[in-house]
Amino acid sequence: MSLALYGHPFSSYTQKVLIALYENGTPFEFRCLGPDTPQHAAEWLQRWPLRKFPLLVDDERNVVETSIIIEYLQLAHPGPVRLLPADPMAALDVRFLDRFFDLHVMSPMQYAVDGALTGDPVKRKEGLAHAATKLELAYAWLEGQLAGRTWAAGADFTMADCAAAPSLFYADWTHRISEAFPVLRAYRARLLARPSFARAVDEARQFRPLFPLGAPDRD
């Protein structure tokens, strides 16, 4: 087995895959994409010219898109933690929640970040307003959905939680999860305490000054 992951430790989508790898103790080489590693960028772009990361390389096989990467790992390199249930209907619920966190939490957060990255105060304000509206809707739905659950899909940690952890981490930095959502706040705290995500957060800590909206002094 020769697994390599191209990405950046501060990237939310890279963290999503790192959590899956750490959950199962899967051996891999992390190839950080940055100004100090131009050779990694060249390899990454040769393998995936669409310029999106993370990218998982398994010998000569290239696997992209985070949810597909996690499912591929379960098929090709299974470990003790099954991140997608064997039961098809239960797996469908996990896939839905995975998509919910990516599309309805991660995407609005990224919209605000992209607005800030332009350097235009108007676009920054517009991005934050858009994110606030969308995230409030997502937070409210999750508050009811997560009631009585330890993890996103129930008692077991799954791919949905791999998606939830970085999306809620950065979303809360972008538009704070208020005390009106105690269930969601408690779930985010459990995710932060999960060793796999705690490791990913610690590995990215040095990059916090790069967060364009300003990283809060917490977490």
C-alpha positions as CSV (number, residue, x, y, z in Angstrom):
1,M,0.0,0.0,0.0
2,S,1.3,3.4,-0.9
3,L,-1.2,6.2,-0.1
4,A,-0.5,9.9,-0.5
5,L,-2.8,12.8,0.2
6,Y,-2.3,16.2,-1.5
7,G,-3.8,19.1,0.4
8,H,-3.3,21.7,3.0
9,P,-3.9,21.2,6.8
10,F,-5.9,24.5,7.1
11,S,-8.3,23.4,4.3
12,S,-11.7,22.3,5.5
13,Y,-12.0,19.7,2.8
14,T,-8.5,18.4,3.5
15,Q,-9.4,18.0,7.2
16,K,-12.5,16.1,6.2
17,V,-10.4,13.4,4.6
18,L,-7.7,13.6,7.3
19,I,-10.3,12.8,10.0
20,A,-11.3,9.6,8.1
21,L,-7.6,8.6,7.8
22,Y,-6.9,9.3,11.5
23,E,-10.1,7.5,12.6
24,N,-8.7,4.2,11.2
25,G,-5.0,4.8,11.7
26,T,-4.5,4.4,8.0
27,P,-0.8,4.9,7.0
28,F,-0.3,7.6,4.3
29,E,2.1,10.3,3.3
30,F,0.8,13.9,3.5
31,R,2.0,16.1,0.7
32,C,1.3,19.6,1.7
33,L,0.5,22.1,-1.0
34,G,2.2,25.5,-0.4
35,P,5.0,27.8,-1.5
36,D,7.6,25.7,0.2
37,T,6.7,22.5,-1.7
38,P,6.5,23.4,-5.4
39,Q,7.2,19.8,-6.3
40,H,4.0,18.7,-4.7
41,A,2.0,21.3,-6.6
42,A,3.5,20.1,-9.9
43,E,2.6,16.5,-9.1
44,W,-0.9,17.4,-7.9
45,L,-1.7,19.5,-11.1
46,Q,-0.3,16.8,-13.3
47,R,-2.7,14.3,-11.7
48,W,-5.7,16.6,-11.3
49,P,-5.6,19.7,-13.5
50,L,-8.9,20.9,-12.2
51,R,-6.9,22.4,-9.4
52,K,-9.0,21.1,-6.5
53,F,-7.7,19.4,-3.4
54,P,-7.5,17.1,-1.6
55,L,-6.4,14.4,-3.9
56,L,-5.7,10.9,-2.7
57,V,-3.2,8.8,-4.7
58,D,-3.2,5.0,-4.2
59,D,-0.2,3.8,-6.2
60,E,-1.2,5.0,-9.6
61,R,-4.9,5.6,-8.9
62,N,-6.1,9.2,-8.4
63,V,-9.2,9.7,-6.2
64,V,-10.8,13.1,-5.9
65,E,-13.9,14.6,-4.1
66,T,-13.9,14.1,-0.4
67,S,-16.9,11.9,0.0
68,I,-15.7,9.6,-2.8
69,I,-12.2,9.5,-1.2
70,I,-13.7,8.4,2.2
71,E,-15.9,5.8,0.5
72,Y,-12.9,4.6,-1.5
73,L,-10.8,4.2,1.7
74,Q,-13.5,2.1,3.2
75,L,-13.5,-0.2,0.1
76,A,-9.8,-0.4,-0.6
77,H,-8.3,0.2,2.9
78,P,-10.9,-0.7,5.5
79,G,-10.2,-0.2,9.2
80,P,-11.9,-0.8,12.5
81,V,-14.1,2.3,12.2
82,R,-16.8,1.8,9.5
83,L,-17.6,5.4,8.3
84,L,-20.4,4.3,5.9
85,P,-22.9,1.7,7.3
86,A,-23.4,-1.6,5.6
87,D,-27.2,-1.2,5.6
88,P,-28.1,0.6,2.4
89,M,-30.8,2.8,3.9
90,A,-28.6,3.8,6.9
91,A,-25.8,4.5,4.4
92,L,-28.2,6.7,2.4
93,D,-28.9,8.8,5.6
94,V,-25.2,9.2,6.1
95,R,-24.7,10.3,2.5
96,F,-27.5,12.8,2.8
97,L,-26.0,14.4,6.0
98,D,-22.6,14.4,4.4
99,R,-24.0,16.4,1.5
100,F,-26.0,18.7,3.9
101,F,-22.8,19.7,5.7
102,D,-20.9,20.3,2.5
103,L,-23.6,22.2,0.7
104,H,-25.5,24.0,3.4
105,V,-22.8,24.7,6.0
106,M,-19.4,24.6,4.2
107,S,-20.6,26.4,1.1
108,P,-22.1,29.5,2.8
109,M,-19.0,29.7,5.0
110,Q,-16.8,29.5,1.9
111,Y,-18.9,32.2,0.2
112,A,-18.1,34.6,3.0
113,V,-14.4,33.7,2.9
114,D,-14.3,34.2,-0.8
115,G,-15.9,37.7,-0.4
116,A,-13.3,38.6,2.2
117,L,-10.4,37.4,0.0
118,T,-11.4,39.9,-2.7
119,G,-10.2,42.7,-0.5
120,D,-13.4,44.6,-1.4
121,P,-15.3,45.8,1.7
122,V,-18.6,45.7,-0.1
123,K,-18.1,42.1,-1.2
124,R,-16.9,41.1,2.3
125,K,-20.1,42.6,3.8
126,E,-22.3,40.9,1.2
127,G,-20.6,37.6,1.7
128,L,-21.0,37.7,5.5
129,A,-24.7,38.7,5.1
130,H,-25.3,35.8,2.7
131,A,-23.6,33.4,5.0
132,A,-25.5,34.5,8.0
133,T,-28.8,34.0,6.3
134,K,-28.0,30.5,5.0
135,L,-26.2,29.4,8.1
136,E,-29.0,30.4,10.4
137,L,-31.4,28.2,8.4
138,A,-28.9,25.3,8.5
139,Y,-28.3,25.7,12.2
140,A,-32.0,25.7,12.9
141,W,-32.6,22.5,11.0
142,L,-29.6,20.8,12.6
143,E,-30.8,21.8,16.1
144,G,-33.9,19.6,15.5
145,Q,-32.1,16.9,13.5
146,L,-29.4,16.3,16.1
147,A,-31.7,16.1,19.1
148,G,-31.1,12.9,21.1
149,R,-28.1,11.9,18.9
150,T,-24.5,11.6,19.8
151,W,-23.3,11.9,16.2
152,A,-24.9,13.2,13.1
153,A,-26.5,9.9,12.0
154,G,-27.0,8.4,15.4
155,A,-24.8,6.5,17.9
156,D,-21.9,5.8,15.5
157,F,-19.3,8.2,14.1
158,T,-19.6,8.2,10.3
159,M,-18.6,10.1,7.1
160,A,-21.3,12.6,8.0
161,D,-19.3,13.6,11.1
162,C,-16.1,13.8,9.0
163,A,-18.0,16.5,7.0
164,A,-19.6,18.1,10.0
165,A,-16.4,18.7,12.0
166,P,-14.6,21.2,9.7
167,S,-17.7,22.7,8.3
168,L,-19.1,23.6,11.7
169,F,-15.7,24.6,13.0
170,Y,-15.2,27.3,10.3
171,A,-18.9,28.2,10.1
172,D,-18.9,29.1,13.7
173,W,-15.9,31.4,13.1
174,T,-17.9,33.0,10.2
175,H,-21.3,33.3,11.9
176,R,-21.3,32.2,15.5
177,I,-23.7,29.4,16.5
178,S,-25.8,31.2,19.1
179,E,-27.0,30.0,22.4
180,A,-30.4,29.5,20.8
181,F,-28.9,26.3,19.4
182,P,-27.6,24.4,22.5
183,V,-27.8,20.9,20.8
184,L,-25.7,22.1,17.9
185,R,-23.2,23.8,20.1
186,A,-22.8,20.7,22.1
187,Y,-22.4,18.6,19.0
188,R,-19.7,20.9,17.7
189,A,-17.9,20.6,21.1
190,R,-18.0,16.8,20.8
191,L,-16.5,17.0,17.4
192,L,-13.7,19.1,18.7
193,A,-13.0,16.6,21.4
194,R,-12.9,13.7,19.0
195,P,-9.1,12.7,18.8
196,S,-9.1,12.5,15.0
197,F,-10.5,16.0,14.5
198,A,-8.5,17.4,17.5
199,R,-5.4,16.2,15.7
200,A,-6.4,17.9,12.5
201,V,-7.2,21.2,14.3
202,D,-3.8,21.1,16.1
203,E,-1.9,20.5,12.9
204,A,-3.5,23.5,11.3
205,R,-3.2,25.8,14.3
206,Q,-0.1,27.7,13.0
207,F,-2.1,28.8,9.9
208,R,-4.9,30.6,11.8
209,P,-3.6,34.1,10.9
210,L,-4.4,33.2,7.3
211,F,-8.2,33.0,7.9
212,P,-9.4,36.1,6.0
213,L,-12.3,36.8,8.3
214,G,-10.1,36.8,11.4
215,A,-9.7,33.7,13.5
216,P,-11.3,34.0,17.0
217,D,-9.1,33.3,20.1
218,R,-10.8,30.0,20.9
219,D,-11.1,26.4,19.8
